Amino acid sequence: MSDIQLPWSLRQNPRLGQWVDFTQPGIARVFTAKVELGQGILTALAQIAAEELRLPLERIKVISGDTRYSPDESYTAGSMSIEIGGSALRLACAAAREAILLQASHELGGVEHRLSIVDGSIWSDGRPSGLDYWKLAGKVDWSVPVAGTTAVAAPDNPSYVGKDIARLDLPPKLTGGAFVQDLDLPAMLHARVLRPSSLDMHLADLDTSPAERLPGVAKIWRSGDFVGVCCEREYQAVRALEVLRANARWTAGAEFPAVENWTDWLLAQDAIDSHSEMGEPPSRYSDLVRCSAMYSKPPLAHASIGPSCAVARFGDEELTVWTQSQGVFPLRAALARALNLDPQKVVVIHAPGAGCYGHNGADDVALDAALLAMQVAPRPVRVQWMRDDEFAWAPLGSPMAIKIRGAVNEAGRILDWSTEIWSGPHGRRPYLFGVELLAATEIEPPTPFPTVHEDLNRFAGGARNSEPSYDLLHRKIVLHSLPHLPFRTSALRTLGGYANVFASESFTDELADAAHIDPVKFRLQNLSDARARRVIETAAGMAQWDPNPERGSGQGAGIAFCRYKNTAAYVATVAQVEVRDRVRVTRVDCAVDAGLAINPDGVINQIEGGIVQSASWTLHEQIGFARDGVAAHSWEDYPILGFDEVPEIRVELIQQPDLAPLGVGEAAHGPAAAAIANAVARALDFRIRDLPITREKIIGAANR
């Protein structure tokens, strides 16, 4: 028995044929459920496959996110596509290479040790043998499990891994037609869905006749509170929706909170508590300086530039859905349950969407399209959400309040750390706890959203990165999970990691100030992890860190560090800010240790994108509520970072080719936010602890 710990994806999908095949002449097809969300993952996976199969990159075809072919790897989430999915594919491709060579050895009389591979052909003693992958593949047993014992490619002389390979997905995106929003099937109808302004409102009355008389209307279908209209052209569907909305009457819903202070509001909600603790409180120390602070972030929208879209077709008792979902297999299961279909009769195919940062509206709009496609079969239906739909109906990233208490001695050693978190749930994707699809709550009979809370003893997205990476004698984490928020929350990029790192790294600076120690020195003397120390030292060096800056000048620099999820990439950032009529981030220097970087330029792109998005969250973004629902309907109501506000970003990637690859997709958000907040605190000589850091908050704090 082998004691090798295989990646989760490979344990769930152990058969070799689930990952690789050679049925297409001259091409190696590799299969994955990890999908392209703009992170360059398909390019990196192709590099891994090409390296292990000893094939040119152009001979690799990645089949991604298709329930007909892909292994079930659950979701593309949590910065795990390379760390877990890529590692699984690497072992599978290495096993496929070994299986082919073993078969070649049998046919050539047992000369395995003298065999080599050149562009898919098998060479023996330096000469072509006349055999290749495609001639031998039919004789290989592809049902065998991947043991993980085959040696993978050595890191010293790679052909593809560790190289800056141009993104394979970009050309069609730049020339048009790559996104699900662009999909155009023959005889396709365009649809819109009528919805009220909040979840608990119900359709009391609807006169459909004015809309039915409009040109191009093919079908208006109602089930319970769900109403969809299908038209020949998209502009006709938009007009029909306007008419339906004018002739609909809804029951009154509960009033939404007019929240001025998210901390006070969150602390007043009913909570279910869990906690974890390590070490003993340092009660015997007499020289401790104790500090405490409260931080908060508001609810955030995913705010993808392109609203969610899906296309569905129903025919011959089979449903096919093209979707930008991050989890084609969980979505298939949820659709099958919601529609009372056999899951084997549901095909879900990923098509890239125009931006996706977690559990946005992609899964919900897929059910919208499926429901309507079943009413107009066999014609396909395209449902495109509008901007106001996306703001109103996609799950939000939960508001959070974080209280941290800590103690530091005169030497600057952190001896005590306690974090309390108030947060709604962050993991309510389809099929985790039930159907979890919007239209399923509206049709007859409805399937309501389940009540969900998080627990530190299980999955707790709200507590992600709540435990700092520093060497602590005592730490305690308390999660106050809030299952009854009046709005829907789920996974937004980093889950609770963004807010928790913002809070913990802001608090680390506050402890450093209390101990009268430079923040860089303070971090280093509380860290024994050599990789963590190196990224901090590197970022500080890149920024020419000043340990004795002037405070209150309107300009400042701040540093922050995090190892994402305490298991993924190490990131340290230094942000430079100017505070005048508003906060402007002028430069961010960032050092990253992601282990083996499959595509270094891709890693840097991810870090750069994370910094930009984090700056937008930190300085601008927040969802507000009107009496009857979300107040944001357009970009004017929900401003995001403008092109003129993007700072200069410099990223140094610390290459570690001998170490395992680590996830990077969400690793920069928390450190970037905390570095900005710490820089603002130095620029102002007082601290803003409630996000976003707006002009109004600065004026309010200055007047207190």
Secondary structure, 3 states (H helix, E strand, C coil): CCCCCCCHHHHHCCEHHHCEECCCCCCEEEEECCCCCCCCHHHHHHHHHHHHHCCCHHHEEEEECECCCCCCCCCCCCCCHHHHHHHHHHHHHHHHHHHHHHHHHHHCCCCHHHEEEECCEEEECCEEEEEEHHHHHHHCCCCCECCCCCCCCCCCCCCCCCCCCCCCCHHHHHHCCCCHHHCCCCCCEEEEEECCCCCCCCEEEECCHHHHCCCCEEEEEEECCEEEEEECCHHHHHHHHHHHHHCEEECCCCCCCCCCCHHHHHHCCCCEEEEEEECCCCCCCCCCEEEEEEEEECCECCCCCCCCEEEEEEECCEEEEEECCCCHHHHHHHHHHHHCCCHHHEEEEECCCCCCCECCCHHHHHHHHHHHHCCCCCCCEEEECCHHHHHHHCCEECCEEEEEEEEECCCCCEEEEEEEEEECCCCCCCCCCCCCCHHHHCCCCCCCCCCCCCCCCCCCHHHCCCCCCCCCCCEEEEEEECCCCCCCECCECCCCHHHHHHHHHHHHHHHHHHCCCCHHHHHHHCCCCHHHHHHHHHHHHHCCCCCCCCCCCCEEEEEEEEEHHHCCCEEEEEEEEEECCCEEEEEEEEEEECCCCCCHHHHHHHHHHHHHHHHHHHHCCCCCEECCEECCCCCCCCCCCCHHHCCEEEEEECCCCCCCCCCCCCCCHHHHHHHHHHHHHHHHCCCCCECCCCHHHHHHHHCC
